[in-house]
Amino acid sequence: MPFSGLDNFVKTLDSKGQLVRIKEFVDPIYEIAEVTDRVCKQQGGGKALLFENTGKPFPVLINAFGSDERIALALGVFNLDDTAAKIEELFKHLTHPRHSLTSKLKILPTLNRVAKWFPKTVPGRGECQQVVCREPDLSILPILKSWPYDGGRFVTLPMVNTIDPNTRIRNVGMYRMQVFTEVLAGMHWHRHKTGARHFNEYKKQGKKMPIAVALGGDPVYTYAATAPLPDNIDEYILAGFLRNRRVRLVKGITVDIEVPYDADIVIEGYVDPSEDLAWEGPFGDHTGFYSLADWYPKFHITCITHKRNAIYPATIVGVPPMEDKYIARATERIFLSPIKIAMLPEVVDMNLPVEGVAHNIAIVKIDKSYPGQAYKVGNAFWGAGQMMFNKIMVVADSNVDVHCIKDVARAITKNYNPLYDTLISRGPLDVLDHSSSKPAIGGKILIDATVKLSEEQSFGDEPIALDTEGVSAHLRRISEGISGFNVSLLNEGISLVVVSVDKSNGAIVRVLAQNIVCNLGKDLPKIIVVVDKEIPLEQMSIVAWYAAGNIDPDRDCFYAESDGVKLPCLFIDGTRKTIENDNFKRDWPSIVTSSRETVQKVDSKWNRLGLGDLIDSPSAQFLDIINQDGATAK
């Protein structure tokens, strides 16, 4: 069902028991983020939160998309796969061969339905312009500062509306905005994004770039702004498709750009490409690490408009799982059908695990029929849209449940020979990736976990059953370098071991790997993951997130040797890289955590929040062990 704004959405969430209204004052500086982090990491995502007492005229809605039920509700479906099926039916209907006049006429109703998804500009002012502030002041909004080393307050759910100056085609992107003053913010679009391309076009023409930032409204707009649509495809068309009705737009007050009629808040202004860039950041990001400060354009505010009953929407990002997990899951389900139909018909299903923060890990299920097909699929994905940022891809057969990580791990154990079934490649990386030696480019790894056809089989494909106690005994004999290890997965038939090291003592992972191989002899697992001593090895989800974020596969995935011969054991160096140990010359970011002071403040007021029994802070597990200096790790 369509929602006429966040107030309407909030009432629906409330009626379904999916919302907690918090009347106690909770400070937008640090405290809202700390409360939300505790709630959204609960099983199933916790509940949406409406902070009604923010010290500002507007309440804050957060974690609104943070469960399977709420993201489906926001998109107007019972199940996310329903939308994928709807897209698949549409594609088949539009591409079905039509030879007779009668069959061609049958497509007219479908084309008429498609036409109704295109946005429509209506005259006059919209609900989003009931209150007009021609002397704008961003300080009226309860904009969050989430983490202790953030560079300032950040708008985290902005729908940034821009226009290509050549084609007049609109783009709606989601680019965080740091508040500098009451009338100035940063516009953080990455070089790969459409907003950055529009900026460069205005720069060529020597023109100021008009921008309208919408907040709230029908929640389907927010989702559409995050969706990985091809360039020049209007996000409001996707919103119209999901709602099966046109998005109504109105002209801005001070900019020649349309915004949703029912948005809660609109921030209008411009970027002047002739100006010097601003130093923006750091920011506790969705990778779970800080994105460090860099140069980005200045956004000058010319007007703020809003509904009379406007609600300010926000989200926080950091160490997963968080609200963005469910937004990413929606994208995974919705865009699977177009991938299958237009590019890779052998793809049956895919999973972007939360530990991979949307782009670090992808698990793909295929219907395999010829040798090398896993590599074909991997290369095709790495050349397609935002999948070009993927670092780790596992390809499995159609009988594997790719949403069950242990099922995937057992398929790797059974079917994967590290020496023959590994593909290392290079390509673009997300700008936020901190692990590569050079920004925005680095390595990628594909693990072929499919059953091998006769042409692909190699010596040593059969897995070796490992004795857990024996492997543990071997690892305990290595007194130098190893801080701890976890071999528990061997008991479940999964050939993977995790080892932690203390690199502050000068430990070098490749030397340690050689030492491990010498001690284990033939008792080698197929994969050994190495992480820093601070990481809790019993929490495999944390281990997977940390290692995936910290590797450049071209540098950090390697084999140990015996007598000059590579052994069938893949080492993955998921440790923090330093100039002393690894000759790594970029700054390495810190893990995103709350401060001890904020944790204590929230603990002290928890009983007054109406959230039930105290939920311990997720930051607590890191506060005593992480050695960091601000947003940059020591």
ChimeraX attribute file (.defattr): number of C-alpha atoms within 10 A of each C-alpha:
attribute: neighborCount
match mode: 1-to-1
recipient: residues
	/A:1	13
	/A:2	17
	/A:3	19
	/A:4	17
	/A:5	24
	/A:6	24
	/A:7	18
	/A:8	14
	/A:9	21
	/A:10	22
	/A:11	13
	/A:12	16
	/A:13	20
	/A:14	15
	/A:15	10
	/A:16	10
	/A:17	11
	/A:18	18
	/A:19	22
	/A:20	18
	/A:21	18
	/A:22	19
	/A:23	15
	/A:24	15
	/A:25	16
	/A:26	21
	/A:27	18
	/A:28	22
	/A:29	19
	/A:30	23
	/A:31	21
	/A:32	23
	/A:33	24
	/A:34	25
	/A:35	22
	/A:36	22
	/A:37	28
	/A:38	18
	/A:39	24
	/A:40	24
	/A:41	19
	/A:42	13
	/A:43	9
	/A:44	13
	/A:45	23
	/A:46	22
	/A:47	23
	/A:48	26
	/A:49	24
	/A:50	22
	/A:51	24
	/A:52	19
	/A:53	19
	/A:54	21
	/A:55	14
	/A:56	15
	/A:57	15
	/A:58	19
	/A:59	22
	/A:60	25
	/A:61	22
	/A:62	24
	/A:63	26
	/A:64	27
	/A:65	26
	/A:66	25
	/A:67	25
	/A:68	18
	/A:69	17
	/A:70	23
	/A:71	24
	/A:72	20
	/A:73	21
	/A:74	23
	/A:75	25
	/A:76	19
	/A:77	17
	/A:78	14
	/A:79	16
	/A:80	21
	/A:81	17
	/A:82	14
	/A:83	22
	/A:84	20
	/A:85	15
	/A:86	14
	/A:87	20
	/A:88	18
	/A:89	12
	/A:90	13
	/A:91	15
	/A:92	11
	/A:93	13
	/A:94	12
	/A:95	8
	/A:96	11
	/A:97	10
	/A:98	13
	/A:99	8
	/A:100	8
	/A:101	8
	/A:102	9
	/A:103	12
	/A:104	12
	/A:105	10
	/A:106	12
	/A:107	14
	/A:108	11
	/A:109	10
	/A:110	12
	/A:111	11
	/A:112	10
	/A:113	13
	/A:114	17
	/A:115	15
	/A:116	16
	/A:117	20
	/A:118	20
	/A:119	20
	/A:120	15
	/A:121	15
	/A:122	13
	/A:123	9
	/A:124	9
	/A:125	14
	/A:126	21
	/A:127	22
	/A:128	29
	/A:129	24
	/A:130	15
	/A:131	15
	/A:132	15
	/A:133	14
	/A:134	14
	/A:135	11
	/A:136	18
	/A:137	17
	/A:138	18
	/A:139	12
	/A:140	13
	/A:141	19
	/A:142	24
	/A:143	23
	/A:144	24
	/A:145	26
	/A:146	28
	/A:147	28
	/A:148	20
	/A:149	22
	/A:150	24
	/A:151	20
	/A:152	20
	/A:153	22
	/A:154	23
	/A:155	23
	/A:156	20
	/A:157	25
	/A:158	25
	/A:159	26
	/A:160	25
	/A:161	22
	/A:162	26
	/A:163	23
	/A:164	19
	/A:165	16
	/A:166	10
	/A:167	8
	/A:168	10
	/A:169	14
	/A:170	22
	/A:171	24
	/A:172	27
	/A:173	24
	/A:174	23
	/A:175	22
	/A:176	19
	/A:177	25
	/A:178	27
	/A:179	24
	/A:180	19
	/A:181	13
	/A:182	14
	/A:183	18
	/A:184	21
	/A:185	25
	/A:186	26
	/A:187	24
	/A:188	21
	/A:189	21
	/A:190	15
	/A:191	13
	/A:192	14
	/A:193	15
	/A:194	21
	/A:195	26
	/A:196	18
	/A:197	16
	/A:198	20
	/A:199	23
	/A:200	16
	/A:201	17
	/A:202	22
	/A:203	16
	/A:204	11
	/A:205	11
	/A:206	12
	/A:207	15
	/A:208	16
	/A:209	22
	/A:210	22
	/A:211	26
	/A:212	30
	/A:213	24
	/A:214	29
	/A:215	32
	/A:216	29
	/A:217	27
	/A:218	27
	/A:219	25
	/A:220	22
	/A:221	25
	/A:222	25
	/A:223	23
	/A:224	24
	/A:225	24
	/A:226	18
	/A:227	21
	/A:228	14
	/A:229	16
	/A:230	12
	/A:231	14
	/A:232	13
	/A:233	13
	/A:234	18
	/A:235	27
	/A:236	26
	/A:237	21
	/A:238	23
	/A:239	25
	/A:240	22
	/A:241	21
	/A:242	23
	/A:243	19
	/A:244	18
	/A:245	18
	/A:246	21
	/A:247	24
	/A:248	18
	/A:249	21
	/A:250	22
	/A:251	20
	/A:252	24
	/A:253	21
	/A:254	17
	/A:255	16
	/A:256	15
	/A:257	19
	/A:258	22
	/A:259	27
	/A:260	28
	/A:261	24
	/A:262	25
	/A:263	28
	/A:264	28
	/A:265	28
	/A:266	26
	/A:267	24
	/A:268	28
	/A:269	23
	/A:270	19
	/A:271	23
	/A:272	19
	/A:273	20
	/A:274	13
	/A:275	10
	/A:276	11
	/A:277	15
	/A:278	17
	/A:279	15
	/A:280	24
	/A:281	24
	/A:282	21
	/A:283	27
	/A:284	28
	/A:285	19
	/A:286	22
	/A:287	26
	/A:288	23
	/A:289	26
	/A:290	28
	/A:291	24
	/A:292	22
	/A:293	15
	/A:294	12
	/A:295	14
	/A:296	19
	/A:297	22
	/A:298	25
	/A:299	25
	/A:300	21
	/A:301	24
	/A:302	21
	/A:303	22
	/A:304	28
	/A:305	25
	/A:306	24
	/A:307	20
	/A:308	14
	/A:309	16
	/A:310	25
	/A:311	28
	/A:312	23
	/A:313	27
	/A:314	21
	/A:315	22
	/A:316	26
	/A:317	23
	/A:318	23
	/A:319	24
	/A:320	21
	/A:321	25
	/A:322	29
	/A:323	27
	/A:324	22
	/A:325	24
	/A:326	23
	/A:327	21
	/A:328	20
	/A:329	19
	/A:330	23
	/A:331	19
	/A:332	20
	/A:333	20
	/A:334	21
	/A:335	17
	/A:336	22
	/A:337	25
	/A:338	15
	/A:339	15
	/A:340	15
	/A:341	15
	/A:342	9
	/A:343	14
	/A:344	17
	/A:345	14
	/A:346	18
	/A:347	21
	/A:348	17
	/A:349	21
	/A:350	20
	/A:351	21
	/A:352	24
	/A:353	24
	/A:354	23
	/A:355	25
	/A:356	23
	/A:357	23
	/A:358	24
	/A:359	25
	/A:360	26
	/A:361	24
	/A:362	23
	/A:363	21
	/A:364	27
	/A:365	26
	/A:366	22
	/A:367	17
	/A:368	19
	/A:369	9
	/A:370	12
	/A:371	15
	/A:372	16
	/A:373	17
	/A:374	28
	/A:375	17
	/A:376	11
	/A:377	21
	/A:378	24
	/A:379	15
	/A:380	14
	/A:381	21
	/A:382	20
	/A:383	14
	/A:384	13
	/A:385	13
	/A:386	20
	/A:387	20
	/A:388	18
	/A:389	25
	/A:390	25
	/A:391	31
	/A:392	22
	/A:393	24
	/A:394	24
	/A:395	27
	/A:396	29
	/A:397	21
	/A:398	17
	/A:399	13
	/A:400	21
	/A:401	19
	/A:402	25
	/A:403	16
	/A:404	11
	/A:405	14
	/A:406	15
	/A:407	15
	/A:408	23
	/A:409	23
	/A:410	19
	/A:411	23
	/A:412	27
	/A:413	24
	/A:414	20
	/A:415	20
	/A:416	26
	/A:417	24
	/A:418	23
	/A:419	19
	/A:420	16
	/A:421	22
	/A:422	18
	/A:423	19
	/A:424	15
	/A:425	15
	/A:426	15
	/A:427	15
	/A:428	20
	/A:429	26
	/A:430	21
	/A:431	15
	/A:432	16
	/A:433	23
	/A:434	26
	/A:435	29
	/A:436	21
	/A:437	16
	/A:438	13
	/A:439	15
	/A:440	18
	/A:441	18
	/A:442	23
	/A:443	23
	/A:444	27
	/A:445	21
	/A:446	23
	/A:447	23
	/A:448	27
	/A:449	26
	/A:450	26
	/A:451	17
	/A:452	18
	/A:453	12
	/A:454	9
	/A:455	9
	/A:456	12
	/A:457	15
	/A:458	13
	/A:459	8
	/A:460	13
	/A:461	18
	/A:462	12
	/A:463	17
	/A:464	16
	/A:465	15
	/A:466	17
	/A:467	13
	/A:468	17
	/A:469	13
	/A:470	12
	/A:471	19
	/A:472	16
	/A:473	13
	/A:474	17
	/A:475	20
	/A:476	15
	/A:477	12
	/A:478	15
	/A:479	8
	/A:480	13
	/A:481	19
	/A:482	22
	/A:483	17
	/A:484	18
	/A:485	21
	/A:486	19
	/A:487	23
	/A:488	17
	/A:489	17
	/A:490	18
	/A:491	13
	/A:492	11
	/A:493	17
	/A:494	25
	/A:495	25
	/A:496	22
	/A:497	22
	/A:498	22
	/A:499	22
	/A:500	24
	/A:501	24
	/A:502	19
	/A:503	21
	/A:504	13
	/A:505	10
	/A:506	11
	/A:507	15
	/A:508	16
	/A:509	25
	/A:510	15
	/A:511	11
	/A:512	18
	/A:513	22
	/A:514	14
	/A:515	16
	/A:516	20
	/A:517	20
	/A:518	16
	/A:519	18
	/A:520	17
	/A:521	11
	/A:522	11
	/A:523	16
	/A:524	23
	/A:525	23
	/A:526	23
	/A:527	21
	/A:528	21
	/A:529	21
	/A:530	24
	/A:531	28
	/A:532	23
	/A:533	20
	/A:534	16
	/A:535	21
	/A:536	18
	/A:537	20
	/A:538	13
	/A:539	10
	/A:540	15
	/A:541	16
	/A:542	17
	/A:543	22
	/A:544	21
	/A:545	23
	/A:546	24
	/A:547	22
	/A:548	25
	/A:549	25
	/A:550	23
	/A:551	27
	/A:552	27
	/A:553	25
	/A:554	17
	/A:555	16
	/A:556	20
	/A:557	21
	/A:558	18
	/A:559	21
	/A:560	21
	/A:561	15
	/A:562	11
	/A:563	6
	/A:564	7
	/A:565	9
	/A:566	13
	/A:567	17
	/A:568	20
	/A:569	21
	/A:570	23
	/A:571	23
	/A:572	25
	/A:573	26
	/A:574	26
	/A:575	25
	/A:576	23
	/A:577	22
	/A:578	17
	/A:579	11
	/A:580	12
	/A:581	15
	/A:582	11
	/A:583	10
	/A:584	16
	/A:585	12
	/A:586	15
	/A:587	16
	/A:588	23
	/A:589	23
	/A:590	23
	/A:591	24
	/A:592	26
	/A:593	27
	/A:594	23
	/A:595	16
	/A:596	14
	/A:597	11
	/A:598	19
	/A:599	20
	/A:600	12
	/A:601	14
	/A:602	21
	/A:603	16
	/A:604	11
	/A:605	13
	/A:606	17
	/A:607	12
	/A:608	12
	/A:609	17
	/A:610	12
	/A:611	16
	/A:612	9
	/A:613	8
	/A:614	13
	/A:615	15
	/A:616	14
	/A:617	22
	/A:618	17
	/A:619	19
	/A:620	14
	/A:621	14
	/A:622	16
	/A:623	14
	/A:624	10
	/A:625	11
	/A:626	16
	/A:627	14
	/A:628	14
	/A:629	11
	/A:630	15
	/A:631	26
	/A:632	18
	/A:633	17
	/A:634	15
